[in-house]
Each structure stands twice: as C-alpha cells, then as structure tokens.
Amino acid sequence: MKNVFAKFMFAALLMGTFTLTSCQKEFEELPDNNDSNAIEASSATATLIKNTSSEEGQNNSIECIDFVYPIDLFSFNINLEITNTVTVNNDTELRLFFTGLGDNDVVGIDFPITLEKYDGTKITINSNAELVTALEAAKDSCDSNQNELCSDEDINEALLGQCKFKITNLDGSFFEELYVDFSGNNIHVYNANTTVVDEGNWSLQNGTLQMNNLSATLANYEGEWKVIDCGDGLFKLKKGEETIVLTKSCEATAGSNDEVASLLKECVWSFTDANDTFIGVVNLKFLQGGEVKFVDENGGLSVTDRYTSWEIDAGAIIFYNANQELISERWKITQYSETEISLDIYNNTELEYQNVLKRDCNESAAACSDADINDALLGQCKFKITNVDGTFSEELLIDFSNNNIHVYDANNTVVEEGNWSLQSGTLSFNNLSMTLANYGGEWKVIECADGLFKLEKGEETLLLTKKCD
C-alpha cells in the first residue's frame, strides 16, 4: 500500500510539474528542486548515484560514502507510465538499475534514505537536493584527502612495526576478539588467549592491502582491501561493501614507558567494567607532576590526592604514597593502544583483578570540576581573555579573586568591574556594564588544562589563559 501511494503521489507531482512548464530543459533541472523527488536518468544526479555505487578504483567512483540498503525505487517514462518498481539491496543492484534506464526515464526514490561515511557517521537524506549535496561533498573529500592520508610508506611503517592490530567492524565489534601481527610481511592472527588461530602473508601496492593464504579463522577476509582512512594507530579497510578497522595494540615493555606515559596524559581514562573494581571510581585523569584525579560515576570529583605520584616503570603504572583504600599500587599493562589499556591490577604481589581503561576525550566532568575552577580563579593570578584564535578587541586581563571581576587593560587601568558565581561547571558573569558589557551571563566551562579554561555561551567561545606576575 505504501508503494502504491508513493507512486500515485509521484505521478501527481510530475503532472504538476508539466502543468507549470513544457520545456524539457526545465524538467532536467528538477533534481535541484527541494520539492521534487524526480531524477532523470541522464541527469548529473543519476551520474553521482552511479559513481557512488561503482566498484572502488573505477573511473569516477566515489569511495568516501556508501548507501545504506535496502532502498525502494520506481521509474516512469516521459508519459508518466510506470516502467519499473524495485527494491535494491546493494551497490551492484543500484548501479544496474540506473544503467538499465532509458535517457527519458524518470526515477523516484522513496525517501528518507541513509548514507554512511567511511568514519561510520550516518546521514539521513530526505530529498534529491540533500542527496546531491552529500554526494558532492563526499566526492570532494575523496579527491582532496584520501591519497595523502594513506601513503604506502606510512602503511608499511605501521604494519611492519612491533605492535599487533586489533581487528573489528566499524562499530568496534567482531565475531571474536582477534589481534593480527603483520611484521615481516607475514600474518599471524591471535585470539584473546594469545593462541595463533590463522596464518598467512600480505603485500601492499597503491594503498591496497592484499591478504593471502588465510585458511582458518580469517579465511573469509582474504583478498584486496583498500586502505580508505588512516590515523594514529588506526586503519580502515574496505573490500566490496565490507569495512573493517585495524587498531594498533602494543605490548608494554620497558622501552614503551614514555609512549604509555604520553598516552595517559591525554584525556580521561575510564574503566570499561566499573563494577569490576573496588576503588569506587569510574574515571581517572593522570596529570603532569604525578597528580591523579578520580571522578565518580556521577561526574563528581571524588579525590584529588596531591600526595600521590605516579610513573610508568617496566610496563606498569606505579603509584607512590597512594591511599591504598582508593587505588592499588601497581597496575601492570598487558596490552595498550591509543584508545585502550588492558591492566592486571596488583596490591603488593597479589593480582586482585583485571580491567581495561578506555580513553575518553570528552573531559567535561573530570577536567572541569567546580573545585578545580574555583581553585584556579580564586588564586593570585589574572587571566587573559581571548577568542579561540588568540585575538580579542583589546588586550585585557581579568582578576577573579574574592569572586569579584576586575578587568585591566594593557596600561593596568581598571576598565570593568563586576562579580561572578559558579555552579555545575557554569560561570555566571554579573554586573558588567563597560568594556565587557556584552559578555555578561552564563558561560559553560567546556575544557580545562593547566592554566587555561575554554568557555562557551551559545555560538561564542572564549579562552581564559592564566597570567601570573
């Protein structure tokens, strides 16, 4: 019933179109009309669709975005006669459908449909205009970025290194937990128990990874995989309509101490299984100089133990002068990547439990507690106020001490006064009436670092950078 109604409405739409114009050229421009679902087979929109559904590497193929199937289509000829109705389930069926149309055939798409980018982002499309915009943007992205991101030199250097790679689908899942060692141009596949479950070899040419002679667990993954995205320790590969992700996973050794320490100082780290720990916290922040912050499941700051220090030693996180009721003193790192660290957690020599720390770069709770903000603003230093790019209308320093606001210009003259309050990470600037009159109101603290706060109100963002005499 749905398809019958859709066809009826589409025919009515076309009849209205021909009532308004009798010009064939005008009809060909329908795909640019937000109110029309009509696509002429010979139009630029049809060509975009065919290029998106073309096999990778073919001329004009668009490799940075995919259709999500199934998609319902129906076609009409110039006399408004239905010539075909079909549900397509993959790129091949879609491409053949459009290839089989005559020049005067007109296609209707049953919107909404979904497109998926290679980073896993999905876009809902409700009209031809939105479809053209999305496909053109993807085409530009392929043309400008893809080749330089994934050079053979970079791929070889990463795969031939000392680390394994965890293999997953785009959503991070897989049929089992597997790690692939590509060193020596061989392929050794390990399960979660470090048992070899498949072997083979690989080669690389023009951004295409050829995986050969796999006959066991990964037998279905033999063949040519196009490297479509590269990042620090991560590769996305595509073969046909399937996409997999390789994420670098390294075993901690004494030589990796600096690398792991640098990773820990980035963002917040959260236990994957919050129930599998007695320390009563979910998130941790490792700071320069040994300070550790602990954040509970509600986002509140549980403890800032300024007497505890930490370091990486022989592949383990070691805590000194720690409250033993809060944390165990030795966390051995069994595996790590840019996003996850697997731990065996010991108290003295006794293994207490195992867990995984996962990186979370949305630091709003851990990095921006009210206690931290108050400590900084109520101190003895002033703060330079700027836009995100470091510019501002003039050079101004703000003294927030005693919950007052005193604004000084470059000549150390007070040019504004007011007061401030703080609640749940939101700063309220009150009673400003001169230089910063337009900056009164509530500012959300969206990012914190040593001596720096990033504030947001509506679409405006400010930086407060600590300046001490």
N, C-alpha and C positions, 0 to 999 in steps of 0.2 A: 504493500500500500504506500509505503514511503517513497519508493522509486516512481510509482505512477504519479503521485502528487508532484514530485520533483520535476518529472518530465513535463507535466502539464504547466507548471509554473515557468519552466524554462522556455517552452514554446510560446507562452503568453508574453514573456519578456522579449523574445525575438520579434514577435508580431508588433509589439510596441515600438521596438527599435526601427523596424522597416516603415512603420507609420510616420516616424519622425524624419526619416532620411531614406532616400532611394539611391544614394551614392555608394558604390562598392568600396571606395577608399575609406569612407566614413565607417563602414561596417568593419573594415580591417582594424580600425583603431579601438574597437570595443574592449580588448584586454586592458587598455589603460583607463577604463571607466570603472570607478569603485563600485558602481551599482550593477555591474554586469558579470555574469559567470561564463560568458561566451568566449571561446578560444577558437579562432580559425586555424585550420591545420597548417596553413602556410605562414602563420604569423611568427613574430620573434618570440612570443611567449611559448609557443609549441616547440620551437627550437631549443629554448632554455630547458624545457622539461625533458626533451630527448637527450640533451647533453648531460643533464644531471643523472639520467638513468643509463648512460653509456658505461661500458666497462672502463675501468681505470687505465690510463695510459693512452686511450684512443684520442684522436684529434678532437679538440674542443670539449673533452669530458670535464665535468665539474666534480672534483673529488673532495670538496670540503663540506658537503652537506648531503643528506640522504632523505628520501621519502620514507615515511613510516606507513606500512601497509596493514590491512587492505585499504584500497581506495576505490570508490564507486564512480564510474564514468558512463556517460551516454553521449551519442553523437547524432547530429542532424545534418541533412543536406541543405542546400540553399532554399529548397521548397518547404522547409520545416518538417520534412519527413524523417522519422526516426530510422537511422541506418544501423545502429548497434547499441547494445547495452551490455556492460561488462563490469566485473569486479576484478581488479588487478591485484596480485599478491606479491609481486617482486619487480625488480628493475627490468628484467627481461620482458615480462608481460606488458609493462607500461610502455617500454620502447617499441615493442612490436605493434601495440595498439596504435600509437601515433604514426609509425611508419606505414601502416596499412590504410591510413586515411587518404581520401582524395583531396585535391587542392581546395575544393569548395566545401568540404565537410566542416562542420562546426561541432566543437566538443563542449560538454558541460561537466563540471566537476562537482561532486556532492560535498560541499564544504560543511563544516570545517575539516581540514586535514592537518597532519602533523609532519614537520620536518625535524631532523636530528642532525646537529653539528657534530664534528668529529671529537669535540671535547665532552660529548654527552648531553649538551644543552638541547632542549626540545622547544620548538616554536610552534604555536598554533596559528594556522593560516585560515582566514575567513573570506578571502576574495582573491581575484586574479591580481589586483594591484599589490596586495601584500605578498602574493607568491612571487611576482616579478621582482619586488624589492629584495626579498630574502635570497632568491637565486642569484641575482646580480651581485649582491654583497658577498655571497659565498664564492662566486667566480673571481671577484677582485681579490678576495683573501687567498685563494689558491694561487693566483698569478703573482701576488706580491710577496707572500711569506713562505710558501711551502718548501721550495728548493733550498733556500738559505738556512732554514731551520734544521734540515736533516741531511747534512753533507755526509758522504761515505766515510770521510776521515773521522768525524765526530762519532758516528755509529760504531765503527771499528774500534776506536779507542775505548769506548764504554764497554762493548761486549767482550773484548779481549782482556779486560782487567781482571782483578782478583775477586770480584763480587759476583754473587748469583743474582738472578732476576726472578721475582715472584710473578707468575702469570695469572691474569684474571680477565674477566669481561670488563666492559666499561663501568659497570656498577660496582666493581670490586669483588664480585662473586666468581666462583668457578666450581666445577663438579667435584674437585677436591683441592686441598692446599698443596701446590706444587712450586718448586723452585728450579730454575734452569741455569746451568753453568755453561757459558758459551766459550770459555777460554780455550786457546789452542785450535780454534775453529771447529771444535767438537761440540756436541750437545750431550750433556748428562742431566737427566731430569730426576729430582729428588722429591720424595713426599715429605710430610711433616715429621716423620721419624728418621729423616736423612738417609733413607733407603733409595738406591737407584732403581727407578721404575721404567726408564726408557733411555735409549742412547741413539745418537745419530751424528750428523755434521751439518755445517752451514756455509754459505757463501753470500757475498754481498756485491751488488752491481747497480749503480744508478738509483740508490735509495730503495732497492728491493732486496729483502732478505729471503734467501732460498733455504728452507729447512728440509734436509734429506734424510732418508733411511730410518725414519721413525717407524717403529713396528709394534709398539706396545701401548702405553698409556696415552701418548700424544700422536698416535698413528693418523688420526683424522686431521692433524694440523700440519702435515707435510705440505710442501709446495711453496709458491711465491707469495710473500707478504710485503705489501707496500708500506714503508715507514711514512706515516701521514702526519705525525706530530712528534716533536722532541722537546724534552725539558730536562732539568737537572735530575738525573737518575730515573728518567721515565721515557718510554717509547710507546706510541700507539701504532699498531699494525693492522692492515686491512687486507682481506682476501675475499673477493666477491662481495657478499653482503655481510660478512662477519668481521667484527673488530675485536682485537684483544689488546691488553695493556701489559707491558713489561716494566716492573718497578724494581729498581736496584735494591738489593738486600745484602748487606755485608756482615760477615762475622767479625765481632770485635776482637782486636788484638792490641798488643802494647803500642804498635805503630799507628793505630787508629784513634788514639786518645784525643788528639787535637781536633780531629774531624767530628767525633761524637760530642765533644765539649761545645764546639761551634753550633752543632745542631740543637743541643739542649737550650742554648741561649736564645734561640729563635722561637717566638710564640709561646703558647701554653701547652703543657703536656697533660693528657687526661688518661686515666686508667680505663682500658676497654671494658673490664668487668669490675664495676665499683663495689660489688658485693664480695669479691674475692680478695679483700684486703682488710686488715684490722686497723689501719691507720686512720680511718674515719674521714678521709678526704677524697675528692674526685680529681681535682686539677692541681697542677704544680707549675710554678714558674721559677726557673733557675736563673739567678741574676749574676752580673759581674761582681766579683769580690766575695763570692760564697754565700750571699744571702739567698734564702729559699722562701717562697710564698706558697701557702696552701689555701685552696679555695674549696668550700663545701659545695654540696650538690645544689644549693640554692643560690650560689654565686657570691656568698658572703666570705669575707676574709677570716679564716679560722685562726691562723697563727702566722706571725712573721717572726721567726726565730733568728734574731740578729747575732746570736752567739754561735749559730751553726754555720759551718763552712762545708763546701763540697768540692770534689775534684774527680776527674776520671783517671784511674790508675789500673793498668793491666786489664783493660776491657771491663771495668766495673765502675759504677758510681759509688764513691765512698763519702759518707757523711761523718764529720767530726763535731764533737761537742753537741750531739743531737739529743733531743728529748726522745728517749727510747720508747716511750708510750705513744709517740707520734709517728716516728719512722724507724725502720731497721737501718743498721749502719752500713750494710753492703748490698748493693743491687748489681749482680753480675749481668752483663749484657750478652745474651746469647746470639742475637741477630739484630741488625738495625738497617733502616733505610731512611730516606729523607722525611718520611711521614710516620714511621712506626719503630719502636724499640722494644724488643722482647727481653724480659727480665726473669732471672732467678733471684728471689729476694731472700737474703740470709740475715739471721741475727747471730752474731759471732760465726760459728762454723755450721750452724744448723739451717738447712733450707726450710723456709717457712711456707712460701707459696710462690707460684709463678703468675705473671701477669704481663700485659702489653701496654706500653704508653703510646698514645696516638697524638700527633701534633694537631693543635687547633690554633690557627692564626687569627681567629676572631677573639681578641683578647679583652673584650669589654668588661667581663667580670673580674678576671684575675689581675689585669694590669691597671684597672681604673677603680679600685675600691675607694669609698668615701674617706677612709682613714689615710690612704696614700695621698689623695688630692689635698685634704686638709693639711697634712704634714708639710707638703711642698708649698702651698700658697701662704700658710701662716708663718713661714720661715723668715729669714733675714734678707732674702734675695728679691730682686724685682724680676719682672717678666717682660720680654719684648713681645709686642703683638704685631703679627703679620698675616698676610694671606698665605695660602698653601705654597705659592711660588716665591715667598720671601719678601714680597713687596707690600707696601701699605701707603695710605695717603700721606703720612709723615712718620718720622722716627719717634716712636712712643715707648716708654717703659711704664709698667704698672706695678705699684706696691699694693699687695693684697693683705698685708699684716693687719691683725686685730679685726678681721672681717670688714675692713674698710677698703675702698678703692681710691688710690691717689695716682693720677696719671701725669707723668713728667715728659716734657718734650726734650729735644736734643740739647737745649740750654739748661736742663734741670729745673725748668719752671713748671709748677703745677698748672695743668690746663684742663683738668677734670677731676671731680670728686664724686664718690657715691659709696655704696656698700654692696656686699654680696652674701649669698647663702648657698648651701649645698644640700641636696637630698637625692639619694639613689642615683648618683652619677650625673646629676643635672645641676649646673651652676646657674644661679639667677643673679644677673647684674641689675642693680636697682638705683634709682635716683640719679641717673646720668643725664646731664642737660646741656653739655657743651660739646667738646671735641668728639666724645664717643656717644653722643645722644642717640644715634641710630643703632647702637649696639646693646641697648638695654634688653632685658628679657631672659628667657631660659635657653641655655646652651648645653647640649648633651656632650659629655666628655666621651669621645669615641675611640681615642687612642692615647696611650701613655708610654713614655720612655723616660730614661734618666734625664731630668731637666727639661722635659717637653710634654705639652698637652695639646691634643688636637680637639677642637670644639666644633659642633655643628648645630646650626639653627636653620630649619627649612632647607634651602638650597645653598646656604652660605657656610663656608668652613674657615676657621681661624686657627692659627698656631700661637701658642704661648711658649716662649723659649726662655729658660731661666738665665738670668744675667746677675752674677754676684760681684760685688765690689772687691 
